[in-house]
């Protein structure tokens, strides 16, 4: 290949530079990213508009499509914008135009649309050839004074025209209508606000430039969405205004009509697709995720949103409402106050947002004042010439009449009277009628007005306070013209919708078996029966399994579950699986971390606790221990130690005592001892305790029950709390379903660790004691057998008898079935 000849340009290969790929990719990506950030995705902090929005409004302004003009085809507006200022495709322009016309997207729409511009159901706008538009009145405020050199202009994409780099923006549009956009590596999501509140905030900033964000929040209370709804809590608002970032919980407006059995939704969270949300609610109803809804109707019209949710008969309206809020009618709005400041993206707090707008308005008013001052000074100069000419009217007329032509007349006037070129030009063009005395008076008045205007403008330009006063006055005028009521209410945060809120508060019967199966059933499933009945099936048991515990609790109760091994676990009643009477239940290992052969023997409801009370525990071997309830505040999911046990011993019962009561400890062989609880001093959780009662040693089991016991001697079965003036009874129930009520006063106080008194006769008919409970006549009693039969009866049905009696039949049992557990609850509840 021959070398280049002298004088010839170098070959193309010689003009190629070696560049690292990494460097070129980095620079190209940065250029692309900044192009997207500045030219497409982010709003300007001054007028709150993205380039496409600004160009649409300016194109409409140039074509005279104002709020007073007729509507123009949207396709015409899109074409003018694309051809003159925004060569990026008609669809993107039309999408921006349509959004500026949507009342559910912008708090103060900038475009007055005519036709279908979309809906809250997600319907797209009609094609641009079918819709029409013009500027909304508030949009004209954005362009006010643009012809008075208030903002900078730059060449359009093909250098044919000039377009503004920012609009004068007589309204703080960035906060009024908000903005959302995704750029490269960043995004913005600014919520809309109420015009009156934002203007009050700007006015306060003008009058108190050193104010804090907290001060401004007294005026700008929070976002005001065009679709209304409610903002839950103020922390998210505070975070967003202080730091520029925050999360708002926005909740639909809904009314619960319990008489009609319905819930009516009248407002939805901002940017929520109504049709899609209704469809998802229907899907959850069909799948069973949401219960209690029988019908779902959309009755929305032009007047507003109305979604009617019909409830099933007997459904808990508050529970359904909370389910709807958790899954569908409450959403999070993440605030990111990112905008362009001097061409650079910045996250701004509330004061910075208002300050950027205020600084912009100061520049606009200053430039407008300079422009108007120049105009006024030019007019005053002309008026001075005309007034001077009127003072010498005969000589001026004579001079003009004798001149050869206009140029000669102007030259003569300049030479004779010292007029400027502009003055001489104006005088030569004056009409003869302007020389009348009336015209002279009008000139004098106009000159005085212009002179006063010049003084006012010079004062504004020479004083910062005067300049700010003009801005404040104009903002208040805008407020008086466009202010309206707040649509979005701000309510106090009462906590998020928890799982508990979704569960109706209901009394339940909980069943546990020795095979570690557990379930809960509504107490209402069991109607009270007369004493001596057989009851109904309460659970189906696996072969070889038998019921160990039954107790009653509300679904919202916090329960402490004490086990035979001396451990304690905490759970909520609603965490247990709810199943029908004939269901077996679910493995307890899914709820409680029980070891092999460990079973729940006592349940204590924490609703009963006071700070100065104790948990008093007894073991099968006759030990008793009191521990302050405060030691059970923090219970691990794997449980904690409640009491230390000797080998072979078991925890059998727990009661809540107050330090001023007696306790009655009962045994399987029918003995009972009553003593002051303080005889068992308070101890820590890991202590064993002290002796409560002397148990009979040797084989005391009835021969007919020998297969039901795997130990020798008597054993503690439970304890109850008693007061000196207690008028309740002690309910004693035996394995074979017999029982009795005995007044607590029949059990005299003794010293701890005695043999006690005979409570009930345990013979072949009765069997051993299975439970001790304190009852009133109004209470209900729930008894469950090891075979799964359950019976609910009135405490008053059980005869009141003295000590050392046999009692009456309470529940009729099948052969080889025994009472497993007994619980008592307030019958009035």
C-alpha positions in Angstrom: 0.0 0.0 0.0 1.5 3.3 -1.0 2.1 6.1 1.5 0.0 9.2 1.4 1.3 11.9 -1.0 2.3 15.3 0.4 -0.8 17.6 0.7 -3.3 14.7 0.8 -5.5 14.1 3.8 -4.5 11.1 5.9 -6.3 7.8 5.3 -9.4 6.9 7.4 -7.4 4.3 9.3 -5.0 7.0 10.5 -7.9 9.0 11.9 -9.0 6.1 14.2 -8.0 6.5 17.9 -7.4 3.6 20.2 -9.8 3.7 23.1 -10.3 1.3 26.0 -13.7 -0.5 25.7 -14.4 0.0 29.4 -13.8 3.8 29.1 -16.0 4.2 26.0 -18.8 2.1 27.5 -18.7 4.1 30.7 -18.8 7.4 29.0 -21.5 6.4 26.6 -23.6 5.0 29.4 -23.2 8.2 31.4 -24.2 10.3 28.4 -27.3 8.1 27.9 -28.2 8.1 31.5 -28.0 11.9 31.8 -30.0 12.2 28.6 -32.8 10.1 30.1 -32.5 11.9 33.5 -32.6 15.4 32.2 -34.5 15.1 29.0 -37.2 12.6 29.7 -37.9 11.1 33.2 -37.4 13.7 35.9 -39.3 16.9 36.6 -37.6 20.3 37.0 -37.8 21.5 40.6 -38.9 24.9 39.4 -42.0 24.2 37.3 -42.5 20.6 38.2 -42.7 19.5 34.5 -40.9 17.0 32.4 -39.8 18.2 29.0 -42.7 16.5 27.1 -45.2 18.1 29.4 -43.6 21.5 29.1 -43.5 21.3 25.3 -47.2 20.3 25.1 -48.3 23.3 27.1 -46.0 25.7 25.2 -47.2 24.3 21.8 -50.8 24.9 22.9 -49.9 28.4 24.1 -48.3 29.2 20.7 -51.4 27.9 18.9 -53.7 29.8 21.1 -55.5 26.7 22.5 -56.2 28.4 25.8 -59.0 27.8 28.3 -61.2 30.4 26.5 -60.7 28.9 23.1 -62.5 26.0 21.6 -61.3 22.4 22.0 -58.8 21.3 19.4 -58.3 17.7 18.2 -55.7 16.0 20.3 -54.0 14.7 17.2 -53.5 18.3 16.1 -51.8 19.2 19.4 -49.7 16.1 19.3 -48.6 16.8 15.7 -47.7 20.4 16.5 -45.7 19.3 19.6 -43.9 16.6 17.8 -43.1 18.6 14.7 -41.9 21.7 16.5 -40.4 20.6 19.8 -40.5 16.9 20.8 -39.5 14.5 18.0 -39.8 11.4 20.1 -43.0 9.7 18.7 -46.6 10.7 18.9 -47.7 8.0 21.3 -45.4 9.2 24.1 -46.7 12.7 23.6 -50.3 11.6 23.6 -49.8 9.5 26.8 -48.5 12.6 28.5 -51.3 14.8 27.2 -53.9 12.3 28.3 -52.5 12.0 31.8 -52.5 15.8 32.2 -56.3 15.6 31.5 -57.1 12.8 33.9 -58.8 14.0 37.1 -57.8 10.8 38.9 -54.1 11.2 38.1 -53.5 15.0 38.6 -54.9 16.9 41.6 -55.2 20.0 39.4 -55.4 18.8 35.7 -53.4 21.0 33.3 -55.4 20.0 30.2 -59.2 20.3 29.8 -60.1 17.1 27.9 -63.2 16.3 25.9 -63.8 12.7 25.1 -62.5 9.4 26.6 -59.1 10.0 28.3 -59.1 6.7 30.3 -60.6 5.6 33.6 -59.7 4.4 37.1 -60.5 0.9 35.8 -57.3 1.0 33.7 -59.1 1.7 30.4 -56.8 3.4 28.0 -57.7 6.7 26.3 -59.4 6.7 23.0 -57.3 7.2 19.9 -56.1 10.8 19.6 -58.2 11.4 16.5 -61.3 11.0 18.7 -60.4 13.2 21.6 -60.1 17.0 21.9 -58.3 19.2 24.4 -57.4 22.7 25.4 -55.4 24.2 28.3 -57.0 24.2 31.7 -57.2 27.6 33.5 -54.5 26.6 36.0 -52.2 25.7 33.1 -52.4 29.3 31.9 -51.0 30.3 35.3 -48.0 28.2 34.4 -47.3 30.2 31.3 -48.3 33.6 32.6 -45.8 36.4 31.6 -43.7 34.0 29.4 -43.6 36.7 26.7 -42.0 39.2 29.1 -38.5 37.6 29.1 -39.1 35.9 32.4 -37.4 32.6 31.4 -34.6 31.5 29.2 -35.2 30.0 25.7 -33.2 27.6 23.7 -33.2 26.4 20.1 -35.5 23.5 19.3 -34.2 20.2 17.9 -33.7 21.6 14.4 -32.8 25.2 15.2 -36.0 26.5 13.5 -37.7 27.7 16.6 -37.1 28.7 20.2 -38.6 26.9 23.2 -38.5 27.7 27.0 -36.1 25.8 29.2 -38.7 26.2 32.1 -42.1 27.8 32.5 -42.7 30.9 34.7 -45.0 28.8 36.9 -47.2 31.1 38.9 -48.3 28.0 40.8 -46.0 25.5 42.6 -46.9 22.7 40.3 -44.3 20.1 41.5 -46.1 19.7 44.8 -49.6 20.4 43.5 -49.6 17.6 40.9 -46.6 15.6 42.0 -44.6 13.5 39.6 -43.5 10.0 39.0 -40.8 8.6 36.7 -38.1 6.0 36.4 -34.7 7.2 35.1 -31.4 5.3 34.9 -30.4 4.3 38.4 -32.9 6.5 40.1 -36.6 7.3 40.2 -39.0 9.9 41.5 -42.4 9.6 43.1 -43.8 12.9 44.5 -47.4 12.8 45.7 -49.9 15.6 44.8 -50.8 18.2 47.4 -53.6 20.8 48.1 -53.0 24.1 46.4 -54.1 26.2 49.4 -51.8 24.4 51.8 -48.8 24.6 49.6 -49.3 28.3 48.9 -49.7 28.9 52.6 -46.4 27.0 53.1 -44.6 29.2 50.5 -46.0 32.4 52.1 -44.8 31.2 55.5 -41.4 30.6 54.0 -41.4 34.1 52.5 -42.2 35.7 55.9 -40.0 33.3 57.9 -37.0 32.3 55.8 -35.3 30.6 58.8 -38.3 28.3 59.5 -37.9 24.6 59.8 -39.6 21.7 58.1 -41.7 21.1 61.2 -42.9 24.7 61.0 -43.9 24.3 57.4 -45.8 21.1 58.2 -48.2 23.2 60.2 -49.4 24.5 56.8 -48.6 21.6 54.4 -50.4 18.9 56.4 -49.6 16.1 53.9 -50.3 14.8 50.4 -53.8 15.4 49.0 -54.6 12.7 46.4 -57.1 13.4 43.6 -58.9 10.1 44.5 -59.3 11.0 48.2 -58.9 8.0 50.5 -57.0 8.3 53.9 -53.4 8.5 55.0 -52.9 6.4 58.1 -50.5 7.9 60.5 -48.2 10.9 60.3 -44.8 9.3 60.6 -44.5 8.6 56.9 -45.4 12.2 56.1 -42.8 13.4 58.6 -40.1 11.2 57.1 -40.9 12.3 53.6 -40.9 16.0 54.4 -37.8 15.8 56.6 -35.6 13.6 54.4 -37.3 13.5 51.0 -38.1 9.8 51.4 -40.9 8.1 53.3 -43.7 5.5 53.1 -47.3 6.4 53.4 -50.1 4.0 54.2 -53.0 4.9 52.1 -56.4 3.4 53.0 -59.6 3.3 51.0 -62.7 5.1 52.3 -65.3 2.5 53.2 -68.4 2.5 55.3 -69.7 -0.5 57.2 -73.5 -0.8 57.2 -74.3 -3.5 59.7 -78.1 -3.0 59.4 -77.9 -3.7 55.6 -75.1 -6.2 56.0 -72.8 -4.6 53.5 -69.5 -2.7 53.2 -69.5 0.2 50.7 -66.2 1.5 49.3 -66.4 5.1 48.1 -62.7 6.1 47.6 -59.7 4.1 46.5 -56.0 4.7 47.2 -54.2 6.8 44.6 -53.3 5.1 41.3 -55.3 2.0 42.2 -56.9 0.1 39.3 -60.5 -0.4 40.4 -61.5 -3.2 38.1 -58.4 -5.2 38.8 -58.8 -4.7 42.5 -62.5 -5.9 42.4 -61.4 -9.0 40.4 -58.7 -9.9 42.9 -61.2 -9.5 45.8 -63.6 -11.8 44.0 -60.8 -14.4 43.5 -59.9 -14.3 47.2 -63.6 -14.8 48.1 -63.9 -17.8 45.7 -60.7 -19.3 47.0 -61.7 -18.9 50.7 -59.0 -16.5 51.6 -61.6 -14.0 52.5 -64.7 -15.3 54.2 -68.1 -13.7 54.9 -68.8 -12.1 51.5 -71.8 -13.1 49.5 -71.8 -10.6 46.6 -69.6 -7.9 45.1 -70.9 -5.2 42.8 -69.4 -2.1 41.1 -72.0 0.7 41.2 -69.6 3.5 40.3 -70.7 6.3 37.9 -69.7 9.8 36.9 -70.5 11.0 40.4 -67.8 8.8 42.0 -66.7 5.4 43.1 -69.2 3.0 44.8 -68.2 -0.6 45.3 -70.8 -2.6 47.3 -69.7 -5.7 49.2 -72.6 -7.8 50.5 -72.0 -9.8 53.6 -73.3 -13.3 54.4 -75.8 -13.6 57.1 -74.0 -13.8 60.5 -70.7 -12.6 59.1 -68.6 -10.3 61.3 -68.5 -7.0 59.4 -65.4 -5.8 61.3 -63.4 -9.0 60.5 -64.4 -8.8 56.8 -63.4 -5.1 56.8 -60.0 -5.9 58.3 -59.4 -8.7 55.8 -60.2 -6.3 52.9 -57.8 -3.7 54.3 -55.0 -6.2 54.8 -55.2 -7.8 51.4 -56.7 -5.2 49.1 -57.8 -1.8 50.3 -54.7 -0.4 51.9 -51.4 0.1 50.1 -48.1 1.8 50.6 -47.1 4.9 48.7 -43.3 5.3 48.6 -42.3 9.0 48.5 -39.1 9.9 46.7 -38.8 13.7 46.2 -36.2 13.6 43.4 -36.1 16.5 41.0 -33.7 18.4 38.8 -31.9 21.4 40.4 -29.6 23.2 38.0 -29.7 20.2 35.7 -28.7 17.8 38.5 -31.0 15.2 40.2 -31.4 15.9 43.9 -33.6 14.5 46.7 -35.3 17.4 48.4 -37.0 17.9 51.7 -40.1 20.0 52.0 -38.3 23.2 52.7 -35.9 22.7 49.8 -38.8 22.0 47.5 -40.5 25.2 48.4 -37.3 27.1 48.4 -36.4 26.0 44.9 -39.8 27.2 43.7 -39.5 30.5 45.6 -36.1 31.2 44.1 -37.5 30.5 40.7 -40.4 32.9 41.2 -37.9 35.6 42.5 -36.0 35.3 39.2 -39.2 35.4 37.2 -40.6 38.5 38.9 -37.2 40.2 38.8 -36.9 39.6 35.0 -40.5 40.6 34.4 -40.0 43.8 36.4 -36.9 44.6 34.4 -38.8 43.9 31.2 -41.7 46.1 32.3 -39.4 48.8 33.5 -37.7 49.0 30.1 -41.1 49.2 28.4 -42.3 51.9 30.9 -39.1 53.9 30.5 -39.5 53.8 26.7 -43.1 54.9 26.9 -42.2 57.7 29.3 -39.6 58.9 26.9 -42.1 59.1 24.1 -44.7 60.8 26.3 -42.1 63.4 27.4 -41.4 64.1 23.7 -45.1 64.5 22.9 -45.7 66.7 25.9 -42.8 68.9 24.9 -44.2 69.0 21.4 -47.6 70.2 22.7 -45.9 73.0 24.6 -44.5 74.3 21.3 -47.2 73.1 19.0 -47.3 76.0 16.6 -43.6 76.0 16.0 -43.5 72.2 15.7 -46.3 72.3 13.1 -44.7 75.1 11.2 -41.3 73.3 11.2 -42.8 70.0 9.9 -44.9 71.8 7.3 -41.8 73.6 5.9 -39.7 70.5 5.7 -39.0 68.8 2.4 -39.7 65.3 3.6 -40.1 63.2 6.8 -36.4 62.8 7.2 -35.9 66.5 7.0 -38.7 67.1 9.5 -37.2 64.6 12.0 -33.8 66.2 11.6 -35.2 69.7 12.1 -37.0 68.6 15.3 -33.9 67.0 16.7 -31.9 70.1 16.0 -34.4 72.6 17.2 -35.9 70.9 20.3 -33.3 68.3 21.1 -35.7 65.4 20.5 -34.3 61.9 20.3 -34.6 59.9 17.2 -37.5 57.9 18.7 -39.3 61.0 19.9 -38.9 62.7 16.5 -40.2 59.7 14.7 -43.2 59.5 16.9 -44.0 63.3 16.6 -43.8 63.2 12.8 -46.3 60.3 12.7 -48.7 62.0 15.1 -52.2 62.8 13.8 -53.6 66.3 13.8 -56.4 65.2 16.2 -53.9 64.4 18.9 -53.2 68.1 19.3 -56.5 68.8 21.0 -56.7 69.9 24.6 -58.4 66.7 25.7 -55.7 64.6 24.1 -53.2 66.7 26.0 -54.9 66.0 29.3 -54.9 62.3 28.6 -51.2 62.4 27.8 -50.6 64.1 31.2 -52.5 61.4 33.0 -50.8 58.6 31.1 -47.4 60.1 31.8 -48.2 60.3 35.6 -49.3 56.6 35.5 -46.2 55.5 33.7 -44.0 57.5 36.0 -45.6 55.9 39.0 -45.2 52.5 37.5 -41.5 53.2 36.9 -41.1 54.2 40.5 -42.9 51.0 41.6 -40.8 48.8 39.4 -37.6 50.4 40.6 -38.6 49.9 44.2 -39.3 46.2 43.5 -35.9 45.7 41.8 -34.1 47.6 44.5 -35.7 45.9 47.5 -35.8 42.1 48.3 -38.8 42.6 50.6 -40.8 44.4 47.9 -40.0 41.6 45.4 -41.1 39.0 47.9 -44.2 41.0 48.6 -45.2 40.9 45.0 -44.7 37.1 44.9 -46.8 36.7 48.0 -49.6 38.9 46.7 -49.7 37.0 43.4 -49.7 33.6 45.2 -52.6 34.6 47.4 -54.5 35.7 44.3 -53.9 32.3 42.8 -55.1 30.7 46.0 -58.3 32.7 46.0 -59.0 31.6 42.5 -58.2 27.9 42.6 -58.2 26.8 46.3 -60.5 23.9 47.2 -61.2 21.5 50.1 -58.7 18.8 51.0 -59.8 15.4 49.6 -57.5 13.1 51.5 -58.0 12.7 55.2 -55.2 12.0 57.6 -56.1 9.7 60.4 -54.2 8.5 63.5 -52.3 5.3 63.1 -53.9 2.7 65.5 -51.5 0.1 64.3 -51.4 -2.0 61.2 -54.1 -4.5 60.5 -52.7 -7.5 62.3 -53.7 -11.2 62.0 -55.7 -10.8 65.2 -57.9 -8.1 63.5 -58.8 -10.7 60.9 -60.0 -13.2 63.5 -63.4 -12.7 65.1 -63.3 -12.7 68.9 -65.1 -15.9 69.8 -65.1 -18.4 72.7 -63.4 -21.6 71.7 -63.0 -25.1 73.2 -59.4 -26.4 72.8 -58.7 -30.1 72.8 -55.3 -31.7 73.2 -54.6 -35.5 73.1 -51.8 -37.6 74.5 -50.8 -38.3 71.0 -50.0 -34.6 70.5 -53.0 -33.7 68.4 -54.6 -30.3 69.0 -57.5 -28.3 67.6 -60.0 -25.6 68.6 -63.8 -25.6 68.1 -66.4 -22.8 68.7 -67.9 -23.2 72.1 -71.3 -22.4 70.5 -71.0 -25.8 68.8 -71.9 -27.4 72.2 -75.3 -26.6 73.6 -75.7 -27.0 77.4 -77.2 -30.3 78.6 -78.7 -31.5 81.8 -76.5 -33.4 84.2 -76.0 -37.1 83.5 -76.0 -36.8 79.7 -73.6 -38.5 77.4 -72.6 -35.4 75.5 -71.6 -35.4 71.8 -68.5 -36.3 69.8 -65.8 -33.7 70.4 -63.0 -35.3 68.4 -62.0 -38.4 66.5 -59.0 -40.1 68.0 -56.3 -42.1 66.4 -56.1 -45.7 67.7 -54.4 -45.8 71.0 -54.7 -42.1 71.5 -56.8 -40.4 74.2 -57.8 -36.9 75.3 -55.5 -35.3 77.8 -56.7 -31.7 78.2 -59.7 -29.6 77.3 -60.0 -25.9 78.1 -62.0 -22.8 77.1 -60.4 -19.6 75.7 -61.2 -16.6 73.5 -59.5 -16.6 70.1 -57.6 -13.4 71.0 -56.3 -14.7 74.4 -52.6 -15.0 75.1 -52.2 -18.4 76.8 -49.4 -19.9 78.9 -49.3 -23.6 78.3 -47.6 -25.6 81.1 -46.5 -29.1 80.4 -45.9 -32.2 82.4 -42.2 -31.7 82.0 -42.3 -28.3 83.8 -41.9 -26.2 80.6 -44.1 -23.3 79.7 -45.0 -22.1 76.1 -46.9 -19.0 75.0 -49.3 -18.9 72.1 -52.5 -17.2 70.9 -55.7 -19.2 70.7 -56.2 -18.3 67.1 -52.8 -19.9 66.3 -54.4 -23.3 67.0 -56.1 -25.0 64.0 -59.9 -24.6 63.9 -61.6 -27.8 63.0 -65.0 -29.5 63.3 -66.1 -31.8 66.0 -65.3 -35.0 64.1 -61.8 -33.9 63.0 -58.8 -35.4 64.7 -56.8 -32.2 64.9 -53.3 -31.3 63.8 -50.0 -32.4 65.3 -49.1 -30.1 68.2 -45.5 -30.0 67.1 -46.6 -27.4 64.5 -47.6 -25.1 67.4 -45.7 -26.2 70.5 -42.2 -27.7 70.6 -43.1 -30.7 72.9 -40.7 -33.5 73.6 -41.7 -37.1 73.5 -44.1 -38.1 76.3 -44.5 -34.4 77.2 -48.1 -33.2 77.4 -49.9 -30.0 78.3 -51.3 -30.2 81.8 -52.3 -26.6 82.7 -53.4 -23.5 80.8 -53.3 -20.0 82.2 -54.8 -17.0 80.4 -52.5 -14.0 80.7 -55.6 -11.7 80.7 -55.9 -12.6 84.3 -52.5 -11.2 85.3 -51.6 -8.2 87.5 -48.1 -7.1 88.0 -48.0 -8.1 91.7 -49.5 -11.6 91.2 -48.0 -15.0 91.2 -48.2 -18.3 89.2 -48.7 -21.0 91.8 -47.8 -24.5 90.6 -48.2 -28.0 92.1 -46.6 -31.2 91.0 -48.0 -34.8 91.0 -45.5 -35.6 93.8 -47.0 -32.9 96.1 -44.6 -30.0 95.7 -45.9 -26.4 95.5 -44.1 -23.3 94.2 -45.0 -19.6 93.7 -43.2 -17.5 91.1 -43.9 -13.8 90.3 -45.7 -13.4 86.9 -43.1 -11.0 85.8 -40.6 -13.9 85.3 -42.8 -15.1 82.5 -42.7 -11.9 80.4 -40.3 -13.1 77.7 -41.1 -16.7 76.7 -39.0 -18.2 73.8 -40.7 -20.0 71.0 -39.0 -23.2 72.3 -40.5 -22.5 75.8 -38.7 -21.8 79.1 -38.4 -23.7 82.4 -41.3 -23.0 84.8 -40.3 -25.4 87.6 -37.6 -28.0 88.3 -38.9 -31.5 88.9 -37.6 -34.6 90.6 -37.2 -37.7 88.6 -40.6 -39.2 87.9 -42.5 -36.1 89.0 -44.8 -34.1 86.8 -46.3 -30.6 86.8 -50.1 -31.1 87.1 -51.7 -27.7 87.6 -51.1 -23.9 87.8 -53.3 -21.1 89.3 -53.0 -17.3 89.5 -52.8 -16.1 93.1 -52.4 -12.6 94.6 -50.3 -13.3 97.7 -53.3 -12.8 99.9 -55.3 -15.9 99.2 -55.5 -19.5 100.3 -54.9 -22.5 98.0 -56.6 -25.8 98.1 -54.6 -28.7 96.8 -56.5 -31.9 95.9 -55.4 -35.5 95.3 -56.6 -38.3 93.1 -57.7 -40.3 96.2 -60.1 -37.5 97.2 -58.0 -35.7 99.9 -57.8 -31.9 100.0 -55.7 -29.4 102.0 -56.2 -25.7 102.4 -53.5 -23.3 103.6 -52.3 -19.8 103.2 -50.4 -19.4 100.0 -47.6 -17.4 101.7 -46.6 -20.6 103.5 -44.9 -21.4 100.1 -42.5 -18.5 99.7 -42.0 -16.9 96.3 -39.2 -18.6 94.3 -37.6 -18.3 90.9 -38.5 -20.2 87.8 -35.9 -22.9 88.2 -36.7 -23.8 91.9 -38.4 -27.0 92.8 -40.7 -25.7 95.5 -41.8 -27.0 98.9 -44.1 -29.8 100.1 -47.8 -29.0 99.9 -49.5 -32.2 101.2 -48.5 -35.5 102.7 -49.5 -38.2 100.2 -50.5 -41.7 101.2 -47.9 -44.2 100.3 -48.4 -47.8 99.0 -51.0 -49.1 96.6 -54.1 -47.0 97.2 -55.5 -47.5 93.7 -58.9 -49.2 93.3 -58.5 -52.6 91.8 -60.9 -51.8 89.1 -58.6 -49.0 88.0 -55.3 -50.7 88.3 -54.8 -50.6 84.6 -55.2 -46.8 84.6 -52.2 -46.1 87.0 -48.6 -46.7 86.6 -47.5 -45.5 90.0 -48.1 -46.4 93.7 -49.5 -44.1 96.3 -51.7 -41.0 96.1 -50.9 -38.1 93.7 -51.8 -34.4 93.5 -54.4 -33.7 90.7 -54.8 -30.0 91.0 -55.2 -26.8 93.0 -57.5 -23.8 93.2 -57.4 -20.3 94.7 -59.8 -19.4 97.6 -60.5 -16.3 99.6 -61.7 -16.0 103.2 -65.0 -14.6 102.1 -65.3 -16.6 99.0 -68.9 -17.8 98.4 -68.1 -20.1 95.5 -68.0 -23.9 95.6 -65.3 -26.4 94.9 -66.3 -28.7 92.0 -64.7 -32.1 92.2 -65.1 -34.5 89.2 -63.9 -38.2 89.1 -62.8 -40.5 86.4 -66.1 -42.2 86.1 -68.0 -39.0 85.5 -69.3 -38.3 89.0 -68.9 -35.1 90.8 -70.2 -32.7 93.4 -70.1 -29.1 94.6 -69.0 -28.2 98.1 -68.8 -24.7 99.6 -65.2 -23.5 99.9 -66.0 -22.6 103.5 -66.3 -26.3 104.3 -62.5 -26.6 103.9 -60.8 -25.1 107.0 -57.4 -23.6 106.8 -54.5 -25.9 107.9 -50.8 -25.7 107.9 -48.9 -26.7 104.8 -47.7 -30.2 104.4 -50.5 -31.9 106.3 -52.6 -34.9 105.2 -55.6 -32.6 104.6 -59.4 -33.5 104.8 -61.5 -36.0 102.8 -63.0 -34.1 99.9 -64.9 -36.9 98.0 -65.1 -40.7 98.3 -63.1 -42.5 95.7 -64.5 -46.0 95.3 -65.3 -48.3 92.5 -68.3 -46.2 91.4 -66.5 -42.9 91.3 -63.0 -43.8 90.5 -60.2 -41.4 91.3 -60.4 -37.6 91.2 -59.6 -36.1 87.8 -60.1 -32.3 88.4 -60.7 -29.6 91.0 -62.4 -26.3 89.9 -64.0 -23.3 91.7 -67.5 -22.5 90.3 -70.5 -20.3 90.8 -74.0 -21.3 90.1 -74.0 -19.2 86.9 -71.0 -20.9 85.4 -70.9 -23.5 82.7 -68.8 -26.7 82.9 -67.2 -28.4 79.9 -66.2 -32.1 80.5 -64.4 -34.2 78.0 -63.7 -37.9 78.1 -60.5 -39.7 77.0 -62.6 -41.3 74.2 -63.4 -37.9 72.6 -67.0 -37.3 74.0 -67.6 -33.7 75.1 -70.4 -32.4 77.3 -71.4 -28.9 78.4 -73.6 -28.5 81.4 -74.6 -25.9 84.0 -72.7 -25.8 87.2 -76.1 -25.5 89.0 -77.0 -28.9 87.7 -74.3 -30.5 89.9 -75.7 -31.1 93.4 -74.1 -29.2 96.3 -73.0 -31.6 98.9 -70.8 -31.7 101.9 -67.3 -33.2 102.1 -66.7 -36.9 102.3 -69.7 -37.6 100.0 -70.0 -39.6 96.8 -71.5 -37.0 94.6 -73.9 -37.5 91.6 -73.4 -38.5 88.0 -72.4 -35.6 85.9 -71.6 -37.3 82.6 -72.5 -40.8 81.4 -69.5 -42.6 79.9 -69.1 -45.7 77.8 -67.3 -48.7 79.2 -63.6 -48.3 79.3 -64.0 -44.5 78.8 -62.9 -42.0 81.5 -63.1 -38.3 82.1 -60.0 -36.7 80.8 -60.3 -33.0 81.6 -62.7 -30.4 83.0 -62.9 -26.6 82.4 -65.2 -23.9 83.8 -66.2 -20.6 82.2 -68.6 -17.8 83.0 -72.0 -18.8 81.7 -73.0 -15.2 81.2 -70.2 -14.7 78.7 
